[in-house]
Amino acid sequence: MSNDLVVVLTALNLEYQAVRERLRSPEPYRHPRGTRFEIGALPGGHGRVVLGLTGKGNQSSAVLAERAIQEFSPAALLFVGVAGALWDTPPFGDVIVATHVYAYHGGTSEDDGLKARPRVWEAAHEISQIAAHLARVGTWAPPGSAPGRPRPQAHLGAIAAGEIVQNSRISREADWIRQTYNDAVAIEMEGAGVAQAGHLSGSPVAIVRGISDRADGTKATEADRKWQPIAAANAAAFALELATELTEAEPLTMREDSASGTPGSVNNTAHGSVGVQAGHVSGGTFHVSLTSSEPEPVEISERISALREELAQERSSGRIDEETHEAASTELDIASKGIEEATPQGRKTSLLALKRLLGLLGDLASLATKVAPLITSVKGLT
């Protein structure tokens, strides 16, 4: 995983340009399959952004999100753009960050009507926490977009994502959506695909949308043409502030000691037999080098095989769904093949696959606790 790199995807050129103009020195990058990205530095210069255009719709967004995750192994993937508000609030130009995304087109048609069968993906906890903080402090927000209008605000809430442009408040579909997903704040067409790609790849995802219309028949009007660029610019501003926070966040093991609250630097180097006994160590970094046998590739392969069997058992018992099982099995195949190659590139491929696997199985402690030691073992290979 690249801790200093975030992928940002958009559906429209207008949204793409709103992000691009905030990046420093964007350079083109061509995927082997022809997809074009640009890689630039964040405004503060402390991290990088891979920027890509997906086009409209959940399907194309899911495919290109998966492609970007596999190619760049980002710290997170952000989907940025505009959306329609399902209610009379929030105001035009405000930003919505998805706490969870509904794929609202799932359903069963029966004699007495359409019964919802939605899929739902929640935002990663750390992303939600950072987004909530940014929304509170408001430092991301550009000046008011019109005379007398206050700075835009950011809100956390549910977003509904489907396969049609919703532009009515009186149609049968509009009525059904508002009744079935009445906690959804906004509606759009890409978030569900991106959220699923992140789920299957083990990559954190954030959906950031600026409100440009009310999904009420006013799309393609003068008001919509006025607010689309403003909403896109505000979403881009929030998203890049979020990206900065994500790339500057330190790993847990590098943060301040919880008791002393003060970082420091104490380096002890010792050779031979050393014993350490301490109830508390603070204010420094303590390095211990131990002589230990290196993990054998055969042993790691056997542990991967054992993990594959346990994964199958969890699927049989119904504790994980079929899609997660298939995605996890694919990552195990990649990891196993990388170990068998016995090359530096193979080990890197295996390591990335195991990290994605850990993300997929994060909610299943019985398996996740076995993936983490595997990652450590692969890192230990020379």
C-alpha positions as CSV (number, residue, x, y, z in Angstrom):
1,M,0.0,0.0,0.0
2,S,1.2,3.5,-0.9
3,N,0.6,5.6,2.3
4,D,1.4,8.8,0.5
5,L,-0.9,8.3,-2.5
6,V,-4.6,8.6,-2.9
7,V,-6.7,7.8,-6.0
8,V,-9.4,10.4,-7.0
9,L,-11.9,9.4,-9.6
10,T,-14.7,11.6,-11.2
11,A,-17.5,10.8,-13.6
12,L,-17.6,14.1,-15.6
13,N,-14.9,16.3,-17.1
14,L,-16.2,19.3,-15.1
15,E,-15.5,17.4,-11.9
16,Y,-12.2,16.1,-13.2
17,Q,-11.0,19.7,-14.0
18,A,-12.1,20.9,-10.6
19,V,-9.7,18.5,-9.0
20,R,-6.9,18.8,-11.5
21,E,-6.6,22.6,-11.2
22,R,-5.8,22.1,-7.5
23,L,-3.0,19.6,-8.1
24,R,0.6,20.6,-8.4
25,S,2.5,19.5,-11.6
26,P,0.1,16.8,-12.8
27,E,1.8,14.3,-15.2
28,P,0.1,11.8,-17.5
29,Y,0.2,8.0,-16.7
30,R,-0.9,5.4,-19.1
31,H,-2.3,2.1,-17.8
32,P,-1.2,-1.0,-19.9
33,R,-4.9,-1.4,-21.0
34,G,-5.0,2.2,-22.2
35,T,-6.7,4.0,-19.3
36,R,-5.3,7.4,-18.8
37,F,-4.5,8.8,-15.4
38,E,-2.7,11.9,-14.2
39,I,-0.5,11.9,-11.1
40,G,0.1,15.2,-9.3
41,A,1.1,16.5,-5.8
42,L,-1.4,17.7,-3.3
43,P,-1.6,21.4,-2.8
44,G,0.6,21.2,0.4
45,G,3.1,19.0,-1.4
46,H,3.0,16.2,1.2
47,G,1.3,13.5,-0.8
48,R,0.3,12.5,-4.3
49,V,-3.0,12.1,-6.1
50,V,-3.8,9.8,-9.0
51,L,-6.7,11.4,-10.9
52,G,-8.9,9.4,-13.3
53,L,-12.1,9.8,-15.3
54,T,-14.7,6.9,-15.2
55,G,-17.7,8.3,-17.1
56,K,-21.2,7.9,-15.9
57,G,-22.7,4.9,-14.2
58,N,-21.9,2.4,-11.4
59,Q,-20.6,-0.3,-13.7
60,S,-17.8,1.7,-15.5
61,S,-16.9,3.3,-12.2
62,A,-16.5,0.0,-10.4
63,V,-14.3,-1.4,-13.2
64,L,-12.0,1.6,-13.3
65,A,-11.9,1.9,-9.5
66,E,-10.7,-1.7,-9.3
67,R,-8.2,-1.0,-12.0
68,A,-6.8,2.0,-10.1
69,I,-6.6,0.1,-6.8
70,Q,-4.7,-2.8,-8.4
71,E,-2.4,-0.5,-10.3
72,F,-1.5,2.0,-7.5
73,S,-2.4,0.3,-4.1
74,P,-3.5,3.7,-2.7
75,A,-4.0,4.6,0.9
76,A,-7.7,5.3,-0.1
77,L,-9.9,5.9,-3.1
78,L,-12.1,9.0,-3.3
79,F,-14.9,9.5,-5.8
80,V,-15.6,13.2,-6.2
81,G,-18.3,15.1,-8.1
82,V,-21.8,16.5,-8.0
83,A,-25.2,15.0,-6.9
84,G,-28.8,15.9,-6.6
85,A,-30.4,16.5,-3.1
86,L,-33.4,14.3,-2.4
87,W,-34.9,16.9,0.0
88,D,-35.0,20.7,0.3
89,T,-31.7,20.7,2.3
90,P,-28.8,21.0,2.3
91,P,-28.2,24.3,0.3
92,F,-26.8,24.2,-3.2
93,G,-23.0,24.1,-3.1
94,D,-22.8,22.2,0.2
95,V,-20.8,19.0,0.3
96,I,-22.1,15.5,1.3
97,V,-19.7,12.8,2.5
98,A,-21.2,9.4,2.4
99,T,-21.5,7.6,5.7
100,H,-22.9,4.7,3.7
101,V,-24.0,4.1,0.1
102,Y,-27.2,2.4,-1.1
103,A,-27.3,0.5,-4.4
104,Y,-31.0,1.3,-4.5
105,H,-31.9,-0.6,-7.7
106,G,-31.8,-4.0,-6.1
107,G,-35.3,-5.2,-5.6
108,T,-38.0,-7.8,-6.3
109,S,-41.1,-7.0,-8.3
110,E,-44.2,-8.5,-6.8
111,D,-48.0,-8.2,-7.3
112,D,-48.3,-5.6,-4.6
113,G,-45.3,-3.5,-5.7
114,L,-41.5,-3.3,-5.8
115,K,-39.8,-4.7,-2.7
116,A,-36.4,-3.2,-2.0
117,R,-33.4,-5.5,-1.9
118,P,-30.6,-3.0,-1.5
119,R,-26.9,-3.5,-1.0
120,V,-25.2,-1.1,1.4
121,W,-21.6,-0.2,2.0
122,E,-20.4,1.8,5.0
123,A,-17.5,4.2,4.8
124,A,-14.3,3.2,6.6
125,H,-14.3,4.3,10.3
126,E,-11.1,6.4,10.0
127,I,-12.3,8.2,6.9
128,S,-15.6,9.0,8.6
129,Q,-13.8,10.4,11.6
130,I,-11.5,12.6,9.5
131,A,-14.4,13.8,7.4
132,A,-16.4,14.7,10.5
133,H,-13.5,16.6,11.9
134,L,-13.0,18.5,8.6
135,A,-16.7,19.3,8.5
136,R,-16.6,20.7,12.0
137,V,-13.5,23.0,11.6
138,G,-14.5,24.1,8.1
139,T,-10.9,25.1,7.0
140,W,-11.4,23.2,3.7
141,A,-14.1,25.6,2.5
142,P,-13.5,28.2,-0.2
143,P,-15.1,31.7,0.3
144,G,-18.8,32.0,-0.3
145,S,-19.8,31.3,-3.8
146,A,-22.2,34.2,-4.2
147,P,-22.6,37.7,-2.5
148,G,-24.1,37.4,0.9
149,R,-23.8,33.6,0.9
150,P,-21.8,32.0,3.7
151,R,-19.1,29.5,3.2
152,P,-20.3,26.1,2.1
153,Q,-20.7,23.4,4.7
154,A,-19.9,19.7,4.7
155,H,-22.4,17.1,6.0
156,L,-22.1,13.4,6.6
157,G,-25.1,11.3,5.5
158,A,-26.4,8.4,3.3
159,I,-26.2,8.6,-0.5
160,A,-28.3,6.6,-2.9
161,A,-26.7,5.4,-6.1
162,G,-28.6,3.9,-9.1
163,E,-28.5,3.5,-12.8
164,I,-30.8,6.4,-14.0
165,V,-30.6,10.1,-13.9
166,Q,-33.2,11.1,-11.3
167,N,-34.8,14.4,-12.3
168,S,-38.3,14.4,-10.8
169,R,-40.1,14.6,-7.5
170,I,-43.5,13.4,-8.7
171,S,-42.6,10.3,-10.7
172,R,-43.3,6.8,-9.4
173,E,-39.5,6.1,-9.1
174,A,-39.0,9.4,-7.2
175,D,-41.8,8.5,-4.7
176,W,-40.4,5.0,-4.2
177,I,-36.9,6.2,-3.6
178,R,-37.9,8.8,-1.0
179,Q,-40.2,6.3,0.8
180,T,-37.7,3.4,0.8
181,Y,-34.5,5.4,1.3
182,N,-35.8,8.3,3.3
183,D,-32.5,8.8,5.2
184,A,-30.6,9.3,2.0
185,V,-29.5,12.9,1.6
186,A,-28.4,12.8,-2.1
187,I,-28.7,10.7,-5.2
188,E,-26.2,9.9,-7.9
189,M,-25.0,7.2,-10.3
190,E,-21.5,6.0,-9.4
191,G,-21.0,5.6,-5.6
192,A,-22.3,2.1,-5.3
193,G,-19.9,0.7,-8.0
194,V,-16.9,2.4,-6.4
195,A,-17.9,1.3,-2.9
196,Q,-18.2,-2.3,-4.1
197,A,-14.8,-2.1,-5.8
198,G,-13.3,-0.9,-2.6
199,H,-15.0,-3.6,-0.6
200,L,-13.7,-6.4,-2.8
201,S,-10.2,-4.9,-3.0
202,G,-9.8,-4.1,0.7
203,S,-9.3,-0.4,-0.1
204,P,-11.0,2.4,2.0
205,V,-13.4,4.5,-0.1
206,A,-14.9,7.9,0.4
207,I,-17.7,9.4,-1.7
208,V,-17.7,13.2,-1.7
209,R,-20.5,15.0,-3.5
210,G,-21.4,18.7,-4.0
211,I,-25.1,19.5,-4.2
212,S,-25.9,21.0,-7.6
213,D,-29.6,20.4,-8.0
214,R,-32.7,19.0,-6.2
215,A,-33.4,16.0,-8.5
216,D,-36.7,17.7,-9.2
217,G,-36.8,18.5,-12.9
218,T,-34.4,21.4,-12.8
219,K,-31.4,19.6,-14.4
220,A,-30.1,21.2,-17.5
221,T,-31.6,24.6,-16.5
222,E,-29.8,27.8,-16.0
223,A,-29.7,27.2,-12.2
224,D,-28.1,23.8,-12.7
225,R,-25.5,25.2,-15.1
226,K,-24.7,27.8,-12.5
227,W,-24.4,25.5,-9.6
228,Q,-22.6,22.5,-11.2
229,P,-19.2,24.1,-11.3
230,I,-19.6,25.6,-7.8
231,A,-20.6,22.2,-6.4
232,A,-17.8,20.4,-8.2
233,A,-15.3,22.9,-6.9
234,N,-16.5,22.6,-3.3
235,A,-16.4,18.8,-3.5
236,A,-12.9,18.9,-4.9
237,A,-11.7,21.3,-2.2
238,F,-13.1,19.0,0.6
239,A,-11.8,15.8,-1.1
240,L,-8.2,17.1,-1.4
241,E,-8.2,18.3,2.2
242,L,-9.4,14.8,3.1
243,A,-6.6,13.3,0.9
244,T,-4.0,15.5,2.7
245,E,-5.2,14.2,6.1
246,L,-5.1,10.6,4.9
247,T,-1.6,10.9,3.4
248,E,-0.1,12.7,6.4
249,A,-1.6,10.4,9.0
250,E,1.1,8.5,10.8
251,P,1.0,4.7,11.3
252,L,-0.3,3.7,14.7
253,T,3.1,2.4,15.8
254,M,4.7,5.8,15.1
255,R,2.3,8.0,17.1
256,E,3.0,9.6,20.4
257,D,3.1,7.4,23.5
258,S,-0.4,7.6,25.0
259,A,0.9,8.1,28.6
260,S,3.6,10.6,28.1
261,G,2.3,12.4,25.0
262,T,5.8,13.2,24.0
263,P,7.8,11.7,21.1
264,G,11.6,11.4,21.4
265,S,14.6,9.5,20.2
266,V,16.7,7.1,22.2
267,N,18.7,4.6,20.3
268,N,20.2,1.6,22.1
269,T,22.4,-0.8,20.3
270,A,23.6,-4.0,22.0
271,H,25.3,-7.2,20.9
272,G,25.2,-10.6,22.6
273,S,22.7,-11.6,25.2
274,V,20.5,-8.8,26.3
275,G,17.6,-8.8,28.7
276,V,14.9,-6.1,28.9
277,Q,12.4,-5.6,31.6
278,A,10.2,-2.6,31.7
279,G,6.7,-1.6,32.8
280,H,6.8,1.5,30.7
281,V,9.0,2.9,28.0
282,S,8.4,6.4,26.8
283,G,10.1,9.3,25.1
284,G,12.2,7.3,22.7
285,T,12.6,4.6,20.1
286,F,13.9,1.3,21.4
287,H,15.5,-0.9,18.8
288,V,16.2,-4.6,19.5
289,S,17.9,-6.8,17.0
290,L,17.5,-10.5,17.5
291,T,19.0,-13.4,15.7
292,S,16.1,-15.5,14.3
293,S,15.6,-18.0,11.6
294,E,14.1,-16.6,8.4
295,P,10.7,-17.9,7.4
296,E,10.8,-20.6,4.7
297,P,8.7,-20.1,1.5
298,V,7.4,-23.7,1.9
299,E,6.1,-22.9,5.4
300,I,4.4,-19.7,4.1
301,S,2.8,-21.7,1.3
302,E,1.5,-24.2,3.7
303,R,0.0,-21.5,5.9
304,I,-1.7,-20.0,2.9
305,S,-3.2,-23.4,2.0
306,A,-4.5,-23.8,5.5
307,L,-6.0,-20.3,5.4
308,R,-7.7,-21.2,2.2
309,E,-9.4,-24.2,3.8
310,E,-10.5,-22.1,6.8
311,L,-11.9,-19.5,4.3
312,A,-14.0,-22.3,2.6
313,Q,-15.3,-23.4,6.0
314,E,-16.4,-19.8,6.9
315,R,-18.2,-19.6,3.6
316,S,-19.9,-22.9,4.2
317,S,-21.1,-21.7,7.6
318,G,-22.5,-18.5,6.1
319,R,-20.2,-16.2,8.0
320,I,-18.9,-14.6,4.8
321,D,-20.8,-14.0,1.6
322,E,-20.0,-15.5,-1.8
323,E,-18.5,-12.3,-3.3
324,T,-16.2,-11.8,-0.4
325,H,-15.2,-15.4,-0.5
326,E,-14.4,-15.2,-4.2
327,A,-12.4,-12.0,-3.8
328,A,-10.5,-13.4,-0.9
329,S,-9.7,-16.6,-2.8
330,T,-8.3,-14.6,-5.7
331,E,-6.0,-12.7,-3.3
332,L,-4.8,-16.0,-1.8
333,D,-4.1,-17.3,-5.3
334,I,-2.0,-14.2,-6.1
335,A,-0.2,-14.5,-2.8
336,S,0.6,-18.2,-3.3
337,K,1.9,-17.6,-6.9
338,G,4.1,-14.8,-5.7
339,I,5.7,-16.9,-3.1
340,E,6.3,-19.7,-5.6
341,E,8.1,-17.4,-7.9
342,A,10.7,-16.8,-5.2
343,T,11.7,-13.4,-6.7
344,P,11.6,-9.9,-5.2
345,Q,8.8,-8.9,-7.5
346,G,6.9,-12.1,-6.6
347,R,7.3,-11.3,-2.9
348,K,6.0,-7.8,-3.4
349,T,3.0,-9.1,-5.3
350,S,2.3,-11.6,-2.5
351,L,2.6,-8.9,0.1
352,L,0.2,-6.6,-1.6
353,A,-2.3,-9.4,-2.1
354,L,-2.2,-10.3,1.6
355,K,-2.7,-6.7,2.6
356,R,-5.8,-6.6,0.4
357,L,-6.9,-9.9,1.9
358,L,-6.6,-8.4,5.4
359,G,-8.9,-5.5,4.3
360,L,-11.5,-8.0,3.0
361,L,-11.4,-10.1,6.2
362,G,-11.2,-7.2,8.6
363,D,-14.6,-8.0,10.1
364,L,-13.8,-11.6,10.6
365,A,-11.3,-11.7,13.4
366,S,-10.8,-15.5,13.3
367,L,-9.2,-15.2,9.9
368,A,-7.8,-11.6,10.1
369,T,-5.6,-12.6,13.0
370,K,-3.9,-15.2,10.8
371,V,-3.4,-13.0,7.8
372,A,-1.4,-10.4,9.8
373,P,1.4,-12.8,10.8
374,L,1.6,-14.0,7.2
375,I,2.2,-10.5,6.1
376,T,5.0,-10.2,8.6
377,S,6.5,-13.5,7.4
378,V,6.5,-12.4,3.8
379,K,8.2,-9.2,4.8
380,G,10.9,-11.3,6.5
381,L,11.8,-13.2,3.3
382,T,15.2,-12.2,1.8
